[in-house]
């Protein structure tokens, strides 16, 4: 009896030489560098913490991001891919994004981590759903919240309650983050055909529109949770 593959037809497969699919390598490399920079940013942002408790909480979340980085590097090692080589194409785009969105204060750093990082994570989840196992499960696990969401919401809402005038500034900041994040995603898509191919494999334009709508709907919910207008 002929056996058929249990993988969906739009999931990338290794090539005939047994090498990992380039889209898988690209997404792992992108996430690895993203987690490394998230660790660096949170460790740096901890210095702006208004209380010792906040500093400790942010340091713990930075440690979680580094643990995620190590897990992704472990998967790259399993696939026989040099981790630095996999991350190299994404250093430029991610560095440009973070340089153009450097927070001015503690509250802006929280909004950046909550809004900017999560809209990127939503995009990565859509791509990761089309990766082969076990890379797919690892990526989805790494993209889980490390506790930063509740922390950011609590601190930002408390700040707005104490001084409602900061809401307008933070809402504008969040909109800028979204614009910069989308620009970064477009740049990566242009440079890395394999990642773009995963989204093209979704199907028609209606399917792509549904992905975008899901991402923006999640963004709207996060903004509402912060008490900010989208």
C-alpha positions in Angstrom: 0.0 0.0 0.0 1.3 3.4 -0.9 1.8 5.7 2.1 1.1 9.4 1.9 2.7 12.1 3.9 0.8 13.4 6.9 2.2 16.9 6.4 0.0 19.6 4.8 0.9 20.3 1.3 2.0 23.9 2.1 4.5 22.8 4.7 8.1 23.1 3.5 10.2 19.9 3.3 13.9 19.2 3.4 15.5 19.0 -0.1 16.6 15.7 -1.6 20.1 16.0 0.0 18.5 16.1 3.4 19.2 19.7 4.0 16.7 21.8 6.1 14.3 24.0 4.1 15.7 27.5 3.7 12.4 29.0 5.0 12.9 27.1 8.2 16.5 28.2 8.5 15.5 31.8 7.8 12.8 31.9 10.4 14.9 30.3 13.0 17.7 32.7 12.3 15.4 35.7 12.4 13.9 34.6 15.7 17.3 33.8 17.2 18.6 37.3 16.5 15.3 38.8 17.6 15.4 36.9 21.0 19.0 37.9 21.5 18.2 41.6 20.9 15.1 41.3 23.1 17.4 40.0 25.9 19.8 42.9 25.4 16.9 45.5 25.3 15.2 44.2 28.4 18.4 44.1 30.4 19.1 47.7 29.3 15.5 48.8 30.0 15.8 47.4 33.5 18.1 50.3 34.3 15.2 52.7 33.7 12.9 50.8 36.1 11.3 53.2 38.7 11.4 50.6 41.5 13.6 47.7 42.5 10.7 45.3 42.0 10.3 46.4 38.4 14.0 46.0 37.8 13.9 42.4 39.2 10.8 41.6 37.1 12.3 42.9 33.9 15.6 41.1 34.6 13.7 37.8 34.9 12.0 38.4 31.6 15.3 39.2 30.0 16.6 35.8 31.2 13.6 34.1 29.7 14.3 35.7 26.3 17.9 34.4 26.5 16.6 31.0 27.3 14.5 31.2 24.1 17.5 32.3 22.2 19.4 29.2 23.4 16.5 26.9 22.5 16.4 28.2 18.9 20.2 27.9 18.6 19.8 24.3 19.8 17.3 23.7 16.9 19.7 25.2 14.4 22.5 22.9 15.8 20.2 19.9 15.4 19.6 20.9 11.8 23.3 21.2 11.2 23.1 25.0 10.5 25.7 27.5 11.7 23.8 29.8 14.1 25.8 32.9 13.3 25.3 32.3 9.6 21.6 31.9 10.0 21.3 35.1 12.0 23.5 37.3 9.8 20.9 38.3 7.2 18.7 39.8 9.9 21.2 41.9 11.8 20.8 44.9 9.5 16.9 45.1 9.4 16.5 44.4 13.2 19.2 46.9 14.1 17.7 49.5 11.9 14.3 48.9 13.5 15.6 49.2 17.0 17.8 52.2 16.2 14.8 54.0 14.8 12.5 53.1 17.8 14.7 53.7 20.8 12.4 54.5 23.7 12.8 57.8 25.5 11.6 56.5 28.9 10.4 53.6 30.9 6.8 53.8 29.6 7.9 53.9 26.0 10.1 50.9 26.6 7.1 48.9 28.0 4.9 49.9 25.0 7.6 48.9 22.6 8.0 45.5 24.1 4.3 44.9 24.3 3.1 46.4 21.1 6.1 46.3 18.7 7.4 42.9 19.7 3.9 41.3 19.8 2.9 42.4 16.3 6.1 40.9 15.0 5.4 37.7 17.0 1.9 37.5 15.5 3.5 37.7 12.0 6.0 35.0 12.9 3.2 32.7 14.2 1.5 32.8 10.9 4.7 31.8 9.1 5.6 29.2 11.8 2.3 27.3 11.3 3.7 26.2 7.9 7.0 24.9 9.1 7.7 21.2 9.5 7.9 19.5 13.0 9.7 19.8 15.4 10.7 23.3 14.3 7.1 24.5 14.2 6.4 23.5 17.8 9.6 25.0 19.0 8.9 28.4 17.3 5.4 28.5 18.6 6.6 27.7 22.1 9.3 30.4 21.9 6.7 33.0 20.8 4.6 32.4 24.0 4.4 35.3 26.4 7.1 35.4 29.0 5.0 37.4 31.4 5.8 40.8 29.9 2.2 41.3 28.6 0.6 41.5 32.0 3.5 43.4 33.4 3.4 46.0 30.7 -0.4 46.4 30.9 -0.4 46.8 34.6 2.4 49.5 34.6 1.1 51.5 31.6 -2.5 51.5 32.9 -1.3 52.6 36.3 0.7 55.4 34.7 -2.3 56.6 32.7 -4.5 56.6 35.7 -2.0 58.7 37.6 -1.5 61.1 34.7 -4.0 60.8 31.8 -2.0 63.1 29.6 0.5 60.4 28.9 -2.1 58.3 27.0 -1.9 60.5 23.9 1.9 60.4 23.7 2.0 56.6 24.2 -0.8 56.0 21.6 1.3 58.0 19.0 4.3 56.1 20.0 2.5 52.8 19.5 1.3 53.8 16.0 4.9 54.7 15.1 6.1 51.3 16.3 3.5 49.5 14.1 4.5 51.4 11.1 8.2 50.7 11.7 7.5 47.0 12.4 5.6 46.7 9.1 8.4 48.4 7.2 10.9 46.0 8.7 8.8 43.0 7.8 8.5 44.2 4.2 12.3 44.7 4.0 12.9 41.1 5.3 10.3 39.8 2.9 12.0 41.4 -0.1 15.5 40.1 1.0 14.4 36.6 1.9 12.4 34.9 -0.8 12.0 31.7 1.2 10.0 33.5 3.9 7.9 35.3 1.4 7.2 31.9 -0.3 5.6 30.6 2.9 3.0 33.4 2.8 2.5 33.0 -0.9 1.8 29.4 -0.2 -1.1 30.4 2.0 -3.2 30.7 -1.2 -5.2 33.5 -2.6 -5.3 37.2 -1.7 -8.3 36.7 0.5 -6.3 34.3 2.7 -3.4 36.8 2.9 -5.9 39.5 3.8 -7.3 37.3 6.6 -3.8 36.9 8.0 -3.3 40.7 8.1 -6.8 41.2 9.6 -6.0 38.8 12.4 -2.7 40.5 13.1 -4.3 44.0 13.2 -7.3 42.7 15.3 -4.8 41.3 17.9 -3.0 44.6 17.9 -6.3 46.5 18.5 -7.0 44.2 21.5 -3.5 44.9 23.0 -4.0 48.7 22.6 -7.3 48.5 24.3 -5.8 46.5 27.1 -3.3 49.3 27.6 -6.1 51.8 27.6 -4.8 53.4 24.4 -6.6 54.2 21.1 -5.4 52.1 18.2 
